[in-house]
Amino acid sequence: MEKICENAEAIMNITDNDVAEAQEMIDGQRSYNNPLRMATTAKVHMLADHNQRVLDGIVALRKVIAEGE
């Protein structure tokens, strides 16, 4: 239970600025385009999709934790 509490506290310490910075990075990954390296472009776009799902999950979890306080 201690680890869960530590993780919940860490998630609650994530600021809106942190979320905005992560979103900016994801937007940069989504806009990456190199016509000479299409495979790399595809990998970066897949990484952006993954990072967006993670960020959305963190934001949702932060909301759920805040509702329980």
mmCIF file of the N, C-alpha and C atoms, coordinates in Angstrom:
data_MODEL
# 
_entry.id   MODEL 
# 
loop_
_atom_site.group_PDB 
_atom_site.id 
_atom_site.type_symbol 
_atom_site.label_atom_id 
_atom_site.label_alt_id 
_atom_site.label_comp_id 
_atom_site.label_asym_id 
_atom_site.label_entity_id 
_atom_site.label_seq_id 
_atom_site.pdbx_PDB_ins_code 
_atom_site.Cartn_x 
_atom_site.Cartn_y 
_atom_site.Cartn_z 
_atom_site.occupancy 
_atom_site.B_iso_or_equiv 
_atom_site.pdbx_formal_charge 
_atom_site.auth_seq_id 
_atom_site.auth_comp_id 
_atom_site.auth_asym_id 
_atom_site.auth_atom_id 
_atom_site.pdbx_PDB_model_num 
ATOM 1   N N  . MET A 1 1  ? 0.819   -1.199 0.000   1.00 0.00 ? 1  MET A N  1 
ATOM 2   C CA . MET A 1 1  ? 0.000   0.000  0.000   1.00 0.00 ? 1  MET A CA 1 
ATOM 3   C C  . MET A 1 1  ? 0.860   1.260  0.000   1.00 0.00 ? 1  MET A C  1 
ATOM 4   N N  . GLU A 1 2  ? 2.032   1.148  0.601   1.00 0.00 ? 2  GLU A N  1 
ATOM 5   C CA . GLU A 1 2  ? 2.931   2.308  0.671   1.00 0.00 ? 2  GLU A CA 1 
ATOM 6   C C  . GLU A 1 2  ? 3.329   2.782  -0.726  1.00 0.00 ? 2  GLU A C  1 
ATOM 7   N N  . LYS A 1 3  ? 3.615   1.829  -1.623  1.00 0.00 ? 3  LYS A N  1 
ATOM 8   C CA . LYS A 1 3  ? 3.999   2.190  -2.989  1.00 0.00 ? 3  LYS A CA 1 
ATOM 9   C C  . LYS A 1 3  ? 2.858   2.879  -3.720  1.00 0.00 ? 3  LYS A C  1 
ATOM 10  N N  . ILE A 1 4  ? 1.640   2.419  -3.474  1.00 0.00 ? 4  ILE A N  1 
ATOM 11  C CA . ILE A 1 4  ? 0.474   3.041  -4.108  1.00 0.00 ? 4  ILE A CA 1 
ATOM 12  C C  . ILE A 1 4  ? 0.332   4.480  -3.634  1.00 0.00 ? 4  ILE A C  1 
ATOM 13  N N  . CYS A 1 5  ? 0.496   4.700  -2.355  1.00 0.00 ? 5  CYS A N  1 
ATOM 14  C CA . CYS A 1 5  ? 0.400   6.053  -1.808  1.00 0.00 ? 5  CYS A CA 1 
ATOM 15  C C  . CYS A 1 5  ? 1.496   6.955  -2.366  1.00 0.00 ? 5  CYS A C  1 
ATOM 16  N N  . GLU A 1 6  ? 2.698   6.425  -2.484  1.00 0.00 ? 6  GLU A N  1 
ATOM 17  C CA . GLU A 1 6  ? 3.804   7.203  -3.048  1.00 0.00 ? 6  GLU A CA 1 
ATOM 18  C C  . GLU A 1 6  ? 3.517   7.586  -4.493  1.00 0.00 ? 6  GLU A C  1 
ATOM 19  N N  . ASN A 1 7  ? 2.999   6.621  -5.266  1.00 0.00 ? 7  ASN A N  1 
ATOM 20  C CA . ASN A 1 7  ? 2.682   6.906  -6.668  1.00 0.00 ? 7  ASN A CA 1 
ATOM 21  C C  . ASN A 1 7  ? 1.541   7.903  -6.791  1.00 0.00 ? 7  ASN A C  1 
ATOM 22  N N  . ALA A 1 8  ? 0.532   7.769  -5.942  1.00 0.00 ? 8  ALA A N  1 
ATOM 23  C CA . ALA A 1 8  ? -0.586  8.714  -5.964  1.00 0.00 ? 8  ALA A CA 1 
ATOM 24  C C  . ALA A 1 8  ? -0.098  10.119 -5.641  1.00 0.00 ? 8  ALA A C  1 
ATOM 25  N N  . GLU A 1 9  ? 0.789   10.227 -4.666  1.00 0.00 ? 9  GLU A N  1 
ATOM 26  C CA . GLU A 1 9  ? 1.339   11.529 -4.305  1.00 0.00 ? 9  GLU A CA 1 
ATOM 27  C C  . GLU A 1 9  ? 2.153   12.110 -5.463  1.00 0.00 ? 9  GLU A C  1 
ATOM 28  N N  . ALA A 1 10 ? 2.930   11.269 -6.114  1.00 0.00 ? 10 ALA A N  1 
ATOM 29  C CA . ALA A 1 10 ? 3.733   11.734 -7.256  1.00 0.00 ? 10 ALA A CA 1 
ATOM 30  C C  . ALA A 1 10 ? 2.831   12.223 -8.388  1.00 0.00 ? 10 ALA A C  1 
ATOM 31  N N  . ILE A 1 11 ? 1.748   11.521 -8.630  1.00 0.00 ? 11 ILE A N  1 
ATOM 32  C CA . ILE A 1 11 ? 0.819   11.931 -9.684  1.00 0.00 ? 11 ILE A CA 1 
ATOM 33  C C  . ILE A 1 11 ? 0.160   13.254 -9.326  1.00 0.00 ? 11 ILE A C  1 
ATOM 34  N N  . MET A 1 12 ? -0.195  13.423 -8.056  1.00 0.00 ? 12 MET A N  1 
ATOM 35  C CA . MET A 1 12 ? -0.819  14.683 -7.638  1.00 0.00 ? 12 MET A CA 1 
ATOM 36  C C  . MET A 1 12 ? 0.166   15.850 -7.686  1.00 0.00 ? 12 MET A C  1 
ATOM 37  N N  . ASN A 1 13 ? 1.462   15.567 -7.667  1.00 0.00 ? 13 ASN A N  1 
ATOM 38  C CA . ASN A 1 13 ? 2.468   16.629 -7.756  1.00 0.00 ? 13 ASN A CA 1 
ATOM 39  C C  . ASN A 1 13 ? 2.732   17.072 -9.190  1.00 0.00 ? 13 ASN A C  1 
ATOM 40  N N  . ILE A 1 14 ? 2.145   16.376 -10.158 1.00 0.00 ? 14 ILE A N  1 
ATOM 41  C CA . ILE A 1 14 ? 2.278   16.785 -11.555 1.00 0.00 ? 14 ILE A CA 1 
ATOM 42  C C  . ILE A 1 14 ? 1.427   18.030 -11.761 1.00 0.00 ? 14 ILE A C  1 
ATOM 43  N N  . THR A 1 15 ? 2.049   19.073 -12.248 1.00 0.00 ? 15 THR A N  1 
ATOM 44  C CA . THR A 1 15 ? 1.346   20.349 -12.424 1.00 0.00 ? 15 THR A CA 1 
ATOM 45  C C  . THR A 1 15 ? 0.740   20.442 -13.824 1.00 0.00 ? 15 THR A C  1 
ATOM 46  N N  . ASP A 1 16 ? -0.139  21.403 -13.984 1.00 0.00 ? 16 ASP A N  1 
ATOM 47  C CA . ASP A 1 16 ? -0.711  21.665 -15.309 1.00 0.00 ? 16 ASP A CA 1 
ATOM 48  C C  . ASP A 1 16 ? 0.390   22.064 -16.287 1.00 0.00 ? 16 ASP A C  1 
ATOM 49  N N  . ASN A 1 17 ? 1.419   22.738 -15.777 1.00 0.00 ? 17 ASN A N  1 
ATOM 50  C CA . ASN A 1 17 ? 2.553   23.121 -16.620 1.00 0.00 ? 17 ASN A CA 1 
ATOM 51  C C  . ASN A 1 17 ? 3.294   21.878 -17.122 1.00 0.00 ? 17 ASN A C  1 
ATOM 52  N N  . ASP A 1 18 ? 3.451   20.886 -16.246 1.00 0.00 ? 18 ASP A N  1 
ATOM 53  C CA . ASP A 1 18 ? 4.085   19.624 -16.649 1.00 0.00 ? 18 ASP A CA 1 
ATOM 54  C C  . ASP A 1 18 ? 3.278   18.945 -17.753 1.00 0.00 ? 18 ASP A C  1 
ATOM 55  N N  . VAL A 1 19 ? 1.964   18.953 -17.590 1.00 0.00 ? 19 VAL A N  1 
ATOM 56  C CA . VAL A 1 19 ? 1.084   18.349 -18.597 1.00 0.00 ? 19 VAL A CA 1 
ATOM 57  C C  . VAL A 1 19 ? 1.208   19.116 -19.919 1.00 0.00 ? 19 VAL A C  1 
ATOM 58  N N  . ALA A 1 20 ? 1.238   20.437 -19.850 1.00 0.00 ? 20 ALA A N  1 
ATOM 59  C CA . ALA A 1 20 ? 1.364   21.253 -21.062 1.00 0.00 ? 20 ALA A CA 1 
ATOM 60  C C  . ALA A 1 20 ? 2.702   20.995 -21.766 1.00 0.00 ? 20 ALA A C  1 
ATOM 61  N N  . GLU A 1 21 ? 3.773   20.851 -20.996 1.00 0.00 ? 21 GLU A N  1 
ATOM 62  C CA . GLU A 1 21 ? 5.082   20.547 -21.590 1.00 0.00 ? 21 GLU A CA 1 
ATOM 63  C C  . GLU A 1 21 ? 5.063   19.196 -22.293 1.00 0.00 ? 21 GLU A C  1 
ATOM 64  N N  . ALA A 1 22 ? 4.453   18.207 -21.653 1.00 0.00 ? 22 ALA A N  1 
ATOM 65  C CA . ALA A 1 22 ? 4.367   16.884 -22.263 1.00 0.00 ? 22 ALA A CA 1 
ATOM 66  C C  . ALA A 1 22 ? 3.525   16.941 -23.529 1.00 0.00 ? 22 ALA A C  1 
ATOM 67  N N  . GLN A 1 23 ? 2.427   17.701 -23.491 1.00 0.00 ? 23 GLN A N  1 
ATOM 68  C CA . GLN A 1 23 ? 1.572   17.820 -24.675 1.00 0.00 ? 23 GLN A CA 1 
ATOM 69  C C  . GLN A 1 23 ? 2.326   18.504 -25.811 1.00 0.00 ? 23 GLN A C  1 
ATOM 70  N N  . GLU A 1 24 ? 3.131   19.482 -25.485 1.00 0.00 ? 24 GLU A N  1 
ATOM 71  C CA . GLU A 1 24 ? 3.935   20.174 -26.498 1.00 0.00 ? 24 GLU A CA 1 
ATOM 72  C C  . GLU A 1 24 ? 4.929   19.202 -27.144 1.00 0.00 ? 24 GLU A C  1 
ATOM 73  N N  . MET A 1 25 ? 5.541   18.342 -26.334 1.00 0.00 ? 25 MET A N  1 
ATOM 74  C CA . MET A 1 25 ? 6.465   17.348 -26.866 1.00 0.00 ? 25 MET A CA 1 
ATOM 75  C C  . MET A 1 25 ? 5.725   16.375 -27.794 1.00 0.00 ? 25 MET A C  1 
ATOM 76  N N  . ILE A 1 26 ? 4.545   15.944 -27.368 1.00 0.00 ? 26 ILE A N  1 
ATOM 77  C CA . ILE A 1 26 ? 3.750   15.021 -28.173 1.00 0.00 ? 26 ILE A CA 1 
ATOM 78  C C  . ILE A 1 26 ? 3.353   15.670 -29.489 1.00 0.00 ? 26 ILE A C  1 
ATOM 79  N N  . ASP A 1 27 ? 2.953   16.923 -29.443 1.00 0.00 ? 27 ASP A N  1 
ATOM 80  C CA . ASP A 1 27 ? 2.587   17.637 -30.665 1.00 0.00 ? 27 ASP A CA 1 
ATOM 81  C C  . ASP A 1 27 ? 3.780   17.721 -31.620 1.00 0.00 ? 27 ASP A C  1 
ATOM 82  N N  . GLY A 1 28 ? 4.978   17.912 -31.068 1.00 0.00 ? 28 GLY A N  1 
ATOM 83  C CA . GLY A 1 28 ? 6.193   17.929 -31.885 1.00 0.00 ? 28 GLY A CA 1 
ATOM 84  C C  . GLY A 1 28 ? 6.455   16.578 -32.522 1.00 0.00 ? 28 GLY A C  1 
ATOM 85  N N  . GLN A 1 29 ? 6.208   15.511 -31.772 1.00 0.00 ? 29 GLN A N  1 
ATOM 86  C CA . GLN A 1 29 ? 6.374   14.169 -32.328 1.00 0.00 ? 29 GLN A CA 1 
ATOM 87  C C  . GLN A 1 29 ? 5.366   13.920 -33.445 1.00 0.00 ? 29 GLN A C  1 
ATOM 88  N N  . ARG A 1 30 ? 4.154   14.388 -33.253 1.00 0.00 ? 30 ARG A N  1 
ATOM 89  C CA . ARG A 1 30 ? 3.119   14.194 -34.277 1.00 0.00 ? 30 ARG A CA 1 
ATOM 90  C C  . ARG A 1 30 ? 3.420   14.965 -35.550 1.00 0.00 ? 30 ARG A C  1 
ATOM 91  N N  . SER A 1 31 ? 4.064   16.108 -35.418 1.00 0.00 ? 31 SER A N  1 
ATOM 92  C CA . SER A 1 31 ? 4.339   16.926 -36.594 1.00 0.00 ? 31 SER A CA 1 
ATOM 93  C C  . SER A 1 31 ? 5.668   16.575 -37.263 1.00 0.00 ? 31 SER A C  1 
ATOM 94  N N  . TYR A 1 32 ? 6.426   15.652 -36.666 1.00 0.00 ? 32 TYR A N  1 
ATOM 95  C CA . TYR A 1 32 ? 7.711   15.247 -37.244 1.00 0.00 ? 32 TYR A CA 1 
ATOM 96  C C  . TYR A 1 32 ? 7.465   14.633 -38.613 1.00 0.00 ? 32 TYR A C  1 
ATOM 97  N N  . ASN A 1 33 ? 8.265   15.060 -39.578 1.00 0.00 ? 33 ASN A N  1 
ATOM 98  C CA . ASN A 1 33 ? 8.141   14.524 -40.926 1.00 0.00 ? 33 ASN A CA 1 
ATOM 99  C C  . ASN A 1 33 ? 9.509   14.594 -41.602 1.00 0.00 ? 33 ASN A C  1 
ATOM 100 N N  . ASN A 1 34 ? 9.977   13.458 -42.069 1.00 0.00 ? 34 ASN A N  1 
ATOM 101 C CA . ASN A 1 34 ? 11.215  13.396 -42.822 1.00 0.00 ? 34 ASN A CA 1 
ATOM 102 C C  . ASN A 1 34 ? 10.954  12.507 -44.032 1.00 0.00 ? 34 ASN A C  1 
ATOM 103 N N  . PRO A 1 35 ? 10.761  13.111 -45.204 1.00 0.00 ? 35 PRO A N  1 
ATOM 104 C CA . PRO A 1 35 ? 10.416  12.323 -46.389 1.00 0.00 ? 35 PRO A CA 1 
ATOM 105 C C  . PRO A 1 35 ? 11.500  11.314 -46.781 1.00 0.00 ? 35 PRO A C  1 
ATOM 106 N N  . LEU A 1 36 ? 12.717  11.526 -46.323 1.00 0.00 ? 36 LEU A N  1 
ATOM 107 C CA . LEU A 1 36 ? 13.793  10.595 -46.660 1.00 0.00 ? 36 LEU A CA 1 
ATOM 108 C C  . LEU A 1 36 ? 13.858  9.424  -45.676 1.00 0.00 ? 36 LEU A C  1 
ATOM 109 N N  . ARG A 1 37 ? 13.165  9.535  -44.571 1.00 0.00 ? 37 ARG A N  1 
ATOM 110 C CA . ARG A 1 37 ? 13.168  8.477  -43.547 1.00 0.00 ? 37 ARG A CA 1 
ATOM 111 C C  . ARG A 1 37 ? 11.736  8.217  -43.089 1.00 0.00 ? 37 ARG A C  1 
ATOM 112 N N  . MET A 1 38 ? 10.970  7.619  -43.980 1.00 0.00 ? 38 MET A N  1 
ATOM 113 C CA . MET A 1 38 ? 9.561   7.379  -43.692 1.00 0.00 ? 38 MET A CA 1 
ATOM 114 C C  . MET A 1 38 ? 9.375   6.388  -42.525 1.00 0.00 ? 38 MET A C  1 
ATOM 115 N N  . ALA A 1 39 ? 10.266  5.414  -42.409 1.00 0.00 ? 39 ALA A N  1 
ATOM 116 C CA . ALA A 1 39 ? 10.151  4.450  -41.305 1.00 0.00 ? 39 ALA A CA 1 
ATOM 117 C C  . ALA A 1 39 ? 10.352  5.158  -39.959 1.00 0.00 ? 39 ALA A C  1 
ATOM 118 N N  . THR A 1 40 ? 11.309  6.074  -39.912 1.00 0.00 ? 40 THR A N  1 
ATOM 119 C CA . THR A 1 40 ? 11.550  6.833  -38.690 1.00 0.00 ? 40 THR A CA 1 
ATOM 120 C C  . THR A 1 40 ? 10.345  7.715  -38.377 1.00 0.00 ? 40 THR A C  1 
ATOM 121 N N  . THR A 1 41 ? 9.792   8.340  -39.395 1.00 0.00 ? 41 THR A N  1 
ATOM 122 C CA . THR A 1 41 ? 8.603   9.170  -39.214 1.00 0.00 ? 41 THR A CA 1 
ATOM 123 C C  . THR A 1 41 ? 7.464   8.344  -38.632 1.00 0.00 ? 41 THR A C  1 
ATOM 124 N N  . ALA A 1 42 ? 7.255   7.148  -39.157 1.00 0.00 ? 42 ALA A N  1 
ATOM 125 C CA . ALA A 1 42 ? 6.186   6.273  -38.663 1.00 0.00 ? 42 ALA A CA 1 
ATOM 126 C C  . ALA A 1 42 ? 6.427   5.893  -37.199 1.00 0.00 ? 42 ALA A C  1 
ATOM 127 N N  . LYS A 1 43 ? 7.670   5.583  -36.851 1.00 0.00 ? 43 LYS A N  1 
ATOM 128 C CA . LYS A 1 43 ? 7.984   5.225  -35.466 1.00 0.00 ? 43 LYS A CA 1 
ATOM 129 C C  . LYS A 1 43 ? 7.737   6.391  -34.514 1.00 0.00 ? 43 LYS A C  1 
ATOM 130 N N  . VAL A 1 44 ? 8.115   7.592  -34.937 1.00 0.00 ? 44 VAL A N  1 
ATOM 131 C CA . VAL A 1 44 ? 7.917   8.775  -34.090 1.00 0.00 ? 44 VAL A CA 1 
ATOM 132 C C  . VAL A 1 44 ? 6.425   9.048  -33.915 1.00 0.00 ? 44 VAL A C  1 
ATOM 133 N N  . HIS A 1 45 ? 5.644   8.851  -34.971 1.00 0.00 ? 45 HIS A N  1 
ATOM 134 C CA . HIS A 1 45 ? 4.196   9.059  -34.870 1.00 0.00 ? 45 HIS A CA 1 
ATOM 135 C C  . HIS A 1 45 ? 3.553   8.016  -33.953 1.00 0.00 ? 45 HIS A C  1 
ATOM 136 N N  . MET A 1 46 ? 4.026   6.762  -34.024 1.00 0.00 ? 46 MET A N  1 
ATOM 137 C CA . MET A 1 46 ? 3.514   5.726  -33.129 1.00 0.00 ? 46 MET A CA 1 
ATOM 138 C C  . MET A 1 46 ? 3.882   6.044  -31.684 1.00 0.00 ? 46 MET A C  1 
ATOM 139 N N  . LEU A 1 47 ? 5.088   6.562  -31.477 1.00 0.00 ? 47 LEU A N  1 
ATOM 140 C CA . LEU A 1 47 ? 5.517   6.971  -30.144 1.00 0.00 ? 47 LEU A CA 1 
ATOM 141 C C  . LEU A 1 47 ? 4.635   8.109  -29.626 1.00 0.00 ? 47 LEU A C  1 
ATOM 142 N N  . ALA A 1 48 ? 4.292   9.044  -30.503 1.00 0.00 ? 48 ALA A N  1 
ATOM 143 C CA . ALA A 1 48 ? 3.411   10.149 -30.115 1.00 0.00 ? 48 ALA A CA 1 
ATOM 144 C C  . ALA A 1 48 ? 2.050   9.620  -29.679 1.00 0.00 ? 48 ALA A C  1 
ATOM 145 N N  . ASP A 1 49 ? 1.509   8.652  -30.411 1.00 0.00 ? 49 ASP A N  1 
ATOM 146 C CA . ASP A 1 49 ? 0.218   8.065  -30.043 1.00 0.00 ? 49 ASP A CA 1 
ATOM 147 C C  . ASP A 1 49 ? 0.297   7.394  -28.673 1.00 0.00 ? 49 ASP A C  1 
ATOM 148 N N  . HIS A 1 50 ? 1.379   6.656  -28.447 1.00 0.00 ? 50 HIS A N  1 
ATOM 149 C CA . HIS A 1 50 ? 1.573   5.994  -27.152 1.00 0.00 ? 50 HIS A CA 1 
ATOM 150 C C  . HIS A 1 50 ? 1.693   7.027  -26.038 1.00 0.00 ? 50 HIS A C  1 
ATOM 151 N N  . ASN A 1 51 ? 2.515   8.041  -26.256 1.00 0.00 ? 51 ASN A N  1 
ATOM 152 C CA . ASN A 1 51 ? 2.713   9.068  -25.235 1.00 0.00 ? 51 ASN A CA 1 
ATOM 153 C C  . ASN A 1 51 ? 1.409   9.804  -24.936 1.00 0.00 ? 51 ASN A C  1 
ATOM 154 N N  . GLN A 1 52 ? 0.566   10.007 -25.954 1.00 0.00 ? 52 GLN A N  1 
ATOM 155 C CA . GLN A 1 52 ? -0.715  10.676 -25.735 1.00 0.00 ? 52 GLN A CA 1 
ATOM 156 C C  . GLN A 1 52 ? -1.622  9.825  -24.856 1.00 0.00 ? 52 GLN A C  1 
ATOM 157 N N  . ARG A 1 53 ? -1.637  8.514  -25.110 1.00 0.00 ? 53 ARG A N  1 
ATOM 158 C CA . ARG A 1 53 ? -2.453  7.618  -24.276 1.00 0.00 ? 53 ARG A CA 1 
ATOM 159 C C  . ARG A 1 53 ? -1.962  7.636  -22.826 1.00 0.00 ? 53 ARG A C  1 
ATOM 160 N N  . VAL A 1 54 ? -0.650  7.632  -22.641 1.00 0.00 ? 54 VAL A N  1 
ATOM 161 C CA . VAL A 1 54 ? -0.081  7.677  -21.285 1.00 0.00 ? 54 VAL A CA 1 
ATOM 162 C C  . VAL A 1 54 ? -0.452  8.990  -20.603 1.00 0.00 ? 54 VAL A C  1 
ATOM 163 N N  . LEU A 1 55 ? -0.285  10.092 -21.301 1.00 0.00 ? 55 LEU A N  1 
ATOM 164 C CA . LEU A 1 55 ? -0.605  11.398 -20.712 1.00 0.00 ? 55 LEU A CA 1 
ATOM 165 C C  . LEU A 1 55 ? -2.090  11.484 -20.382 1.00 0.00 ? 55 LEU A C  1 
ATOM 166 N N  . ASP A 1 56 ? -2.947  11.017 -21.271 1.00 0.00 ? 56 ASP A N  1 
ATOM 167 C CA . ASP A 1 56 ? -4.386  11.022 -20.995 1.00 0.00 ? 56 ASP A CA 1 
ATOM 168 C C  . ASP A 1 56 ? -4.702  10.189 -19.755 1.00 0.00 ? 56 ASP A C  1 
ATOM 169 N N  . GLY A 1 57 ? -4.034  9.051  -19.612 1.00 0.00 ? 57 GLY A N  1 
ATOM 170 C CA . GLY A 1 57 ? -4.241  8.204  -18.443 1.00 0.00 ? 57 GLY A CA 1 
ATOM 171 C C  . GLY A 1 57 ? -3.789  8.869  -17.163 1.00 0.00 ? 57 GLY A C  1 
ATOM 172 N N  . ILE A 1 58 ? -2.661  9.543  -17.209 1.00 0.00 ? 58 ILE A N  1 
ATOM 173 C CA . ILE A 1 58 ? -2.155  10.247 -16.028 1.00 0.00 ? 58 ILE A CA 1 
ATOM 174 C C  . ILE A 1 58 ? -3.109  11.361 -15.625 1.00 0.00 ? 58 ILE A C  1 
ATOM 175 N N  . VAL A 1 59 ? -3.596  12.111 -16.601 1.00 0.00 ? 59 VAL A N  1 
ATOM 176 C CA . VAL A 1 59 ? -4.532  13.198 -16.302 1.00 0.00 ? 59 VAL A CA 1 
ATOM 177 C C  . VAL A 1 59 ? -5.821  12.635 -15.701 1.00 0.00 ? 59 VAL A C  1 
ATOM 178 N N  . ALA A 1 60 ? -6.317  11.541 -16.259 1.00 0.00 ? 60 ALA A N  1 
ATOM 179 C CA . ALA A 1 60 ? -7.540  10.915 -15.733 1.00 0.00 ? 60 ALA A CA 1 
ATOM 180 C C  . ALA A 1 60 ? -7.313  10.392 -14.325 1.00 0.00 ? 60 ALA A C  1 
ATOM 181 N N  . LEU A 1 61 ? -6.170  9.774  -14.094 1.00 0.00 ? 61 LEU A N  1 
ATOM 182 C CA . LEU A 1 61 ? -5.858  9.253  -12.761 1.00 0.00 ? 61 LEU A CA 1 
ATOM 183 C C  . LEU A 1 61 ? -5.723  10.381 -11.752 1.00 0.00 ? 61 LEU A C  1 
ATOM 184 N N  . ARG A 1 62 ? -5.122  11.467 -12.160 1.00 0.00 ? 62 ARG A N  1 
ATOM 185 C CA . ARG A 1 62 ? -4.973  12.631 -11.277 1.00 0.00 ? 62 ARG A CA 1 
ATOM 186 C C  . ARG A 1 62 ? -6.352  13.162 -10.874 1.00 0.00 ? 62 ARG A C  1 
ATOM 187 N N  . LYS A 1 63 ? -7.283  13.177 -11.831 1.00 0.00 ? 63 LYS A N  1 
ATOM 188 C CA . LYS A 1 63 ? -8.631  13.634 -11.549 1.00 0.00 ? 63 LYS A CA 1 
ATOM 189 C C  . LYS A 1 63 ? -9.324  12.705 -10.553 1.00 0.00 ? 63 LYS A C  1 
ATOM 190 N N  . VAL A 1 64 ? -9.192  11.396 -10.752 1.00 0.00 ? 64 VAL A N  1 
ATOM 191 C CA . VAL A 1 64 ? -9.818  10.420 -9.854  1.00 0.00 ? 64 VAL A CA 1 
ATOM 192 C C  . VAL A 1 64 ? -9.241  10.544 -8.444  1.00 0.00 ? 64 VAL A C  1 
ATOM 193 N N  . ILE A 1 65 ? -7.935  10.696 -8.350  1.00 0.00 ? 65 ILE A N  1 
ATOM 194 C CA . ILE A 1 65 ? -7.306  10.834 -7.027  1.00 0.00 ? 65 ILE A CA 1 
ATOM 195 C C  . ILE A 1 65 ? -7.787  12.106 -6.350  1.00 0.00 ? 65 ILE A C  1 
ATOM 196 N N  . ALA A 1 66 ? -7.873  13.204 -7.111  1.00 0.00 ? 66 ALA A N  1 
ATOM 197 C CA . ALA A 1 66 ? -8.313  14.480 -6.541  1.00 0.00 ? 66 ALA A CA 1 
ATOM 198 C C  . ALA A 1 66 ? -9.749  14.397 -6.037  1.00 0.00 ? 66 ALA A C  1 
ATOM 199 N N  . GLU A 1 67 ? -10.586 13.646 -6.731  1.00 0.00 ? 67 GLU A N  1 
ATOM 200 C CA . GLU A 1 67 ? -11.981 13.500 -6.300  1.00 0.00 ? 67 GLU A CA 1 
ATOM 201 C C  . GLU A 1 67 ? -12.084 12.745 -4.981  1.00 0.00 ? 67 GLU A C  1 
ATOM 202 N N  . GLY A 1 68 ? -11.098 11.897 -4.690  1.00 0.00 ? 68 GLY A N  1 
ATOM 203 C CA . GLY A 1 68 ? -11.133 11.108 -3.470  1.00 0.00 ? 68 GLY A CA 1 
ATOM 204 C C  . GLY A 1 68 ? -10.558 11.783 -2.250  1.00 0.00 ? 68 GLY A C  1 
ATOM 205 N N  . GLU A 1 69 ? -9.977  12.960 -2.437  1.00 0.00 ? 69 GLU A N  1 
ATOM 206 C CA . GLU A 1 69 ? -9.364  13.663 -1.302  1.00 0.00 ? 69 GLU A CA 1 
ATOM 207 C C  . GLU A 1 69 ? -10.393 14.320 -0.427  1.00 0.00 ? 69 GLU A C  1 
# 
